[in-house]
Amino acid sequence: MKIVVVGAGYAGTIAANRAARKVKGAEVTVINPREEFVERVRLHERVAGGGGAATPLSAMLRDGVRVRLGTVERIGDGEVTLQDGEVSGFDYLFLAVGSTVRAPEGTIPVGTWEGAEQGRAALAGLPDGSPVTVVGGGLTGIETAAEVASARPDLRVSLVSPTLGDSLAEGGRRRVRKGLERLNVEVVQDTFAGLDPETGAVLLASGGRIASGLTLWAILEGVPDLAARSGLKVDGEGRAIVDETLRSVSDQRIFVVGDCAAVPGARAACATALPQGAHAADTLARVLTGRRPAPYSMGYAGQAISLGRRDAVIQTTRRDDSPRGLHLAGRAAAVAKETIVRYARTGARTAVYGWLRGPK
């Protein structure tokens, strides 16, 4: 039994480990461009000069799981073709290539390892008083602006976005804004329109401009086109369409998990990727032993936003991810956020992970 896992983020790693544990005698191979597992939720920390966000895959995968470094060019008819021309067969495959960042020219993406490393080096080289601009008012943008301002209070940090913390309740948004103000982050509610090619200044849709010695792009957009390129049925955003058990509607040998799966109501997050990867592995184990697969069901409990190392906001949510009126903030929330991030990494490594069922 040959099982191939394409991608070694949260979804792919837990799927590989859980399949290796539950499918007896299976030969599990993980194909990934990097030899490290990257904690994407820590990349904003990496940019700001914090600790490592990468762990060798050898320390994250169960004994016996093989790692093949490379990039998959195409999946088709029980075979995987890599960019170097190597072709490998599979009986079942987990597609877990995550999402992509399309950063405009001149900006540095926060959501990739390479971008985080580039941003880290650029930030370290900025002299006191330099202006730094973060583009994006979602959770990634908020965390990046706060982390940079906390680590480098000598810099002038701005966050540019027409909205701020849209997924939060009003109380949570007010607390986030208060936390940013405390760190002297200027929130500019406007739309990014490009960079001045001569000065690097951020151009705004309103006609204004902001001086910027470094512009960080903190918006996740789209998914790799591997599913579409391989002929799998995808939605308008390129995500592979799956059935209620997370199997591709085009090929029942392929499970699609994480950001690249078109699962209704799903949010791009490790809290989404881990349950999907675990459920898909469980489904394969059930199918191979003649048991009826259970439909995928997952509900959210909250959203965690760090504001530097000593402050955070935990927004409670309903299971459909809509915000409730209650939030936790301050040092206790920062400890809770760190605990959540560590639990996610541990869950990927051990393949032991629990989650709430989805809304009825």
C-alpha positions as CSV (number, residue, x, y, z in Angstrom):
1,M,0.0,0.0,0.0
2,K,1.6,3.2,-1.2
3,I,0.4,6.5,0.4
4,V,1.8,9.8,-0.9
5,V,1.3,13.1,1.0
6,V,2.0,16.2,-1.1
7,G,2.8,19.1,1.3
8,A,4.1,19.1,4.9
9,G,2.3,21.8,6.6
10,Y,-0.1,21.2,9.5
11,A,-2.6,19.2,7.3
12,G,0.0,17.1,5.5
13,T,2.1,16.3,8.5
14,I,-0.8,15.1,10.7
15,A,-2.2,13.2,7.8
16,A,1.1,11.4,7.2
17,N,1.6,10.6,10.8
18,R,-2.0,9.4,11.4
19,A,-2.0,7.3,8.2
20,A,1.3,5.7,9.2
21,R,-0.1,4.8,12.6
22,K,-3.6,3.6,11.4
23,V,-2.9,1.9,8.1
24,K,-0.9,-1.2,8.9
25,G,1.9,-2.0,6.5
26,A,1.5,1.2,4.5
27,E,4.5,2.9,2.8
28,V,4.0,6.6,3.5
29,T,6.0,9.2,1.5
30,V,5.8,12.9,2.1
31,I,6.8,15.1,-0.8
32,N,7.7,18.7,0.2
33,P,10.0,21.4,-1.3
34,R,11.6,22.0,2.1
35,E,13.1,19.6,4.6
36,E,11.5,21.5,7.4
37,F,8.0,21.8,8.9
38,V,7.2,25.5,8.9
39,E,4.9,26.9,11.6
40,R,3.2,29.4,9.4
41,V,1.5,31.0,12.4
42,R,4.9,32.0,13.7
43,L,6.2,33.6,10.6
44,H,5.4,37.1,11.8
45,E,7.6,36.3,14.9
46,R,10.4,35.2,12.5
47,V,10.2,38.5,10.6
48,A,10.5,40.5,13.8
49,G,13.7,38.6,14.8
50,G,12.0,36.0,17.1
51,G,12.9,32.4,17.5
52,G,12.7,29.6,14.9
53,A,9.5,28.8,13.1
54,A,10.9,25.7,11.4
55,T,11.6,22.2,12.6
56,P,13.3,19.4,10.6
57,L,10.7,17.0,9.2
58,S,12.8,14.2,10.6
59,A,11.7,15.4,14.0
60,M,8.0,15.8,13.0
61,L,7.3,12.6,11.2
62,R,6.9,9.1,12.6
63,D,9.7,6.5,12.1
64,G,9.3,4.9,8.7
65,V,7.7,7.9,7.0
66,R,9.9,8.7,4.0
67,V,10.6,12.3,2.9
68,R,11.2,13.2,-0.7
69,L,12.4,16.7,-1.3
70,G,10.9,18.2,-4.5
71,T,7.9,20.0,-6.1
72,V,5.1,18.1,-7.6
73,E,4.3,19.2,-11.2
74,R,1.2,17.0,-11.8
75,I,-1.0,14.3,-10.2
76,G,-2.8,11.9,-12.5
77,D,-4.1,8.4,-12.8
78,G,-2.3,7.0,-9.7
79,E,1.0,8.8,-10.4
80,V,2.8,11.8,-9.2
81,T,5.2,13.6,-11.5
82,L,7.8,15.9,-10.0
83,Q,9.5,18.9,-11.6
84,D,12.7,17.0,-12.0
85,G,10.8,14.4,-14.1
86,E,10.7,11.6,-11.5
87,V,7.4,9.7,-11.5
88,S,6.1,7.9,-8.5
89,G,3.0,5.7,-8.2
90,F,0.4,5.8,-5.3
91,D,-2.6,3.9,-4.1
92,Y,-3.9,6.9,-2.2
93,L,-2.8,10.5,-2.0
94,F,-3.3,13.4,0.4
95,L,-3.1,16.8,-1.3
96,A,-2.1,19.4,1.2
97,V,-0.3,22.2,-0.6
98,G,-1.9,25.0,1.4
99,S,-2.4,28.5,0.2
100,T,-0.2,31.1,-1.6
101,V,0.8,34.7,-1.2
102,R,0.8,37.0,-4.2
103,A,2.8,40.0,-3.0
104,P,3.1,43.0,-5.3
105,E,6.5,43.9,-6.6
106,G,8.6,45.7,-4.1
107,T,6.8,44.3,-1.1
108,I,7.9,41.3,1.0
109,P,5.4,38.5,1.8
110,V,5.0,37.5,5.5
111,G,3.2,34.3,4.8
112,T,6.1,32.3,3.3
113,W,9.3,31.1,4.8
114,E,11.4,32.7,2.1
115,G,9.5,36.0,2.6
116,A,9.9,35.9,6.4
117,E,13.6,35.3,6.1
118,Q,13.9,38.2,3.6
119,G,11.8,40.4,5.8
120,R,13.9,39.5,8.9
121,A,17.1,40.5,7.2
122,A,15.7,43.7,5.8
123,L,14.2,44.7,9.2
124,A,17.5,44.0,11.0
125,G,19.3,46.4,8.6
126,L,17.0,49.3,9.1
127,P,18.4,52.2,11.2
128,D,16.5,53.8,14.1
129,G,13.5,55.9,13.0
130,S,12.9,54.1,9.7
131,P,9.3,53.7,8.5
132,V,7.9,50.2,8.1
133,T,4.5,49.6,6.5
134,V,2.4,46.4,7.0
135,V,-0.3,45.9,4.4
136,G,-3.3,43.9,5.5
137,G,-5.9,44.4,8.3
138,G,-6.7,40.7,8.9
139,L,-5.2,38.6,11.7
140,T,-1.8,38.2,9.9
141,G,-1.4,41.9,9.3
142,I,-2.4,42.8,12.9
143,E,0.1,40.3,14.4
144,T,2.9,41.4,12.0
145,A,2.5,45.1,12.8
146,A,2.3,44.4,16.5
147,E,5.3,42.0,16.5
148,V,7.5,44.4,14.6
149,A,6.6,47.4,16.7
150,S,7.1,45.4,19.9
151,A,10.5,44.1,18.8
152,R,11.7,47.3,17.3
153,P,10.1,50.3,19.2
154,D,12.6,52.5,17.5
155,L,10.9,52.1,14.1
156,R,7.8,53.9,12.9
157,V,5.3,51.2,12.1
158,S,2.1,51.7,10.0
159,L,-0.7,49.3,9.2
160,V,-2.6,50.0,5.9
161,S,-6.0,48.5,5.3
162,P,-9.5,49.7,4.7
163,T,-10.7,47.5,7.6
164,L,-9.2,46.1,10.8
165,G,-10.1,42.8,12.3
166,D,-13.2,42.2,10.3
167,S,-13.6,38.7,11.7
168,L,-13.8,40.0,15.3
169,A,-16.7,41.3,17.3
170,E,-16.8,45.1,18.0
171,G,-15.3,44.7,21.4
172,G,-12.5,42.6,20.1
173,R,-11.7,45.1,17.4
174,R,-11.6,47.9,19.9
175,R,-9.2,46.0,22.0
176,V,-6.9,45.2,19.1
177,R,-6.9,48.9,18.1
178,K,-6.0,49.8,21.7
179,G,-3.2,47.2,21.7
180,L,-1.8,48.6,18.5
181,E,-2.0,52.2,19.8
182,R,-0.1,51.1,22.9
183,L,2.7,49.9,20.6
184,N,2.6,53.2,18.6
185,V,1.4,51.5,15.4
186,E,-0.4,53.9,13.2
187,V,-3.5,52.4,11.6
188,V,-4.2,53.9,8.2
189,Q,-7.7,53.0,7.0
190,D,-7.1,53.2,3.3
191,T,-6.4,50.8,0.4
192,F,-2.9,50.0,-0.9
193,A,-2.5,51.2,-4.5
194,G,1.2,50.3,-5.1
195,L,4.7,51.6,-4.4
196,D,6.4,54.6,-5.7
197,P,9.2,53.0,-7.9
198,E,11.7,55.7,-7.0
199,T,11.2,56.3,-3.2
200,G,9.5,53.1,-2.2
201,A,6.6,55.1,-0.6
202,V,3.3,53.3,-0.2
203,L,0.7,54.9,-2.5
204,L,-2.9,54.9,-1.2
205,A,-6.2,54.7,-3.2
206,S,-7.2,58.0,-1.6
207,G,-4.3,59.7,-3.3
208,G,-2.1,59.9,-0.2
209,R,1.2,58.3,0.3
210,I,3.3,57.0,3.3
211,A,7.0,56.9,3.5
212,S,8.2,53.3,3.8
213,G,11.7,51.9,4.1
214,L,10.2,48.3,4.2
215,T,6.8,47.2,3.1
216,L,5.5,43.8,4.4
217,W,2.6,42.1,2.6
218,A,0.4,40.3,5.1
219,I,-2.4,39.1,3.0
220,L,-2.9,35.4,2.0
221,E,-4.5,35.0,-1.4
222,G,-5.3,32.0,-3.5
223,V,-3.9,28.5,-3.6
224,P,-1.3,26.7,-5.8
225,D,-2.8,25.6,-9.1
226,L,-1.6,22.0,-8.7
227,A,-5.2,20.6,-8.4
228,A,-6.4,22.5,-11.4
229,R,-3.3,21.7,-13.4
230,S,-3.8,18.0,-12.6
231,G,-7.4,18.0,-13.9
232,L,-9.2,17.8,-10.6
233,K,-12.4,19.7,-10.3
234,V,-11.9,23.0,-8.6
235,D,-14.0,26.0,-7.5
236,G,-13.6,29.6,-8.7
237,E,-10.7,30.1,-6.4
238,G,-8.8,27.0,-7.5
239,R,-9.5,24.9,-4.4
240,A,-10.2,21.3,-5.1
241,I,-13.8,20.3,-4.7
242,V,-14.3,17.5,-2.2
243,D,-17.1,15.3,-1.0
244,E,-18.4,15.1,2.6
245,T,-15.4,12.8,3.5
246,L,-12.8,15.2,2.0
247,R,-12.1,13.0,-1.1
248,S,-11.8,14.7,-4.4
249,V,-15.0,14.4,-6.5
250,S,-12.7,13.8,-9.5
251,D,-10.6,10.9,-8.0
252,Q,-11.6,8.9,-5.0
253,R,-8.0,7.9,-4.4
254,I,-7.2,11.6,-3.6
255,F,-8.0,13.3,-0.3
256,V,-7.7,17.1,-0.3
257,V,-7.0,18.8,3.1
258,G,-6.1,22.2,4.4
259,D,-6.3,25.6,2.6
260,C,-6.4,24.0,-0.9
261,A,-9.6,22.1,-0.2
262,A,-13.0,23.7,-1.0
263,V,-14.7,22.9,2.3
264,P,-17.7,25.2,3.0
265,G,-17.3,27.5,6.0
266,A,-13.6,26.7,6.4
267,R,-11.1,29.4,7.4
268,A,-7.4,29.3,6.4
269,A,-5.9,28.3,9.8
270,C,-4.0,25.5,11.6
271,A,-7.3,25.0,13.5
272,T,-8.8,24.0,10.2
273,A,-5.9,22.1,8.6
274,L,-5.3,19.7,11.5
275,P,-8.8,18.3,11.8
276,Q,-9.1,17.9,8.1
277,G,-5.7,16.0,7.9
278,A,-6.7,13.8,10.8
279,H,-10.2,13.1,9.5
280,A,-8.9,12.2,6.0
281,A,-6.4,9.7,7.4
282,D,-9.1,8.2,9.6
283,T,-11.4,7.9,6.6
284,L,-8.7,6.1,4.6
285,A,-8.2,3.6,7.5
286,R,-12.0,3.0,7.7
287,V,-12.3,2.5,3.9
288,L,-9.4,0.0,3.9
289,T,-11.0,-2.1,6.7
290,G,-14.4,-2.1,5.0
291,R,-16.1,0.3,7.4
292,R,-18.3,3.1,6.2
293,P,-16.5,6.5,6.2
294,A,-18.0,9.3,8.4
295,P,-18.7,12.7,7.0
296,Y,-16.3,15.5,8.0
297,S,-17.5,17.8,10.7
298,M,-15.6,20.5,12.5
299,G,-16.6,23.6,14.5
300,Y,-14.5,26.6,15.7
301,A,-14.2,27.9,19.2
302,G,-12.3,31.2,18.8
303,Q,-9.7,33.2,17.0
304,A,-6.4,34.1,18.7
305,I,-4.4,37.3,17.8
306,S,-1.1,38.1,19.3
307,L,-0.1,41.7,19.9
308,G,3.6,41.2,20.6
309,R,4.9,38.7,23.1
310,R,3.0,40.0,26.2
311,D,-0.4,40.9,24.8
312,A,-3.1,39.2,22.8
313,V,-6.8,39.0,22.1
314,I,-8.8,35.7,22.1
315,Q,-12.1,36.2,20.3
316,T,-14.6,33.6,21.2
317,T,-16.8,32.4,18.3
318,R,-19.7,30.2,17.6
319,R,-19.0,26.9,15.9
320,D,-19.6,28.5,12.5
321,D,-16.8,30.9,13.3
322,S,-19.0,33.9,13.7
323,P,-17.9,36.0,16.7
324,R,-19.5,36.1,20.1
325,G,-19.5,39.2,22.3
326,L,-16.9,37.8,24.7
327,H,-13.1,38.1,24.3
328,L,-10.1,37.6,26.5
329,A,-7.2,40.1,26.4
330,G,-3.9,40.9,27.9
331,R,-1.1,38.7,29.4
332,A,-3.5,35.8,30.0
333,A,-4.6,35.9,26.4
334,A,-0.9,35.9,25.3
335,V,-0.2,32.8,27.3
336,A,-3.4,31.2,25.9
337,K,-2.3,32.0,22.3
338,E,1.2,30.5,22.8
339,T,-0.4,27.4,24.3
340,I,-2.7,27.1,21.2
341,V,0.3,27.4,18.8
342,R,2.3,24.8,20.7
343,Y,-0.7,22.4,20.8
344,A,-1.0,22.7,17.0
345,R,2.6,21.8,16.5
346,T,2.4,18.9,18.9
347,G,-0.8,17.7,17.3
348,A,0.8,17.6,13.9
349,R,3.8,15.6,15.3
350,T,1.9,13.1,17.4
351,A,-1.2,12.9,15.3
352,V,-3.2,13.1,18.5
353,Y,-5.6,16.0,18.1
354,G,-9.2,16.7,19.2
355,W,-11.8,19.2,17.8
356,L,-15.4,20.3,18.1
357,R,-18.0,19.0,15.8
358,G,-19.5,21.5,13.3
359,P,-22.7,23.4,13.7
360,K,-25.9,21.6,12.9
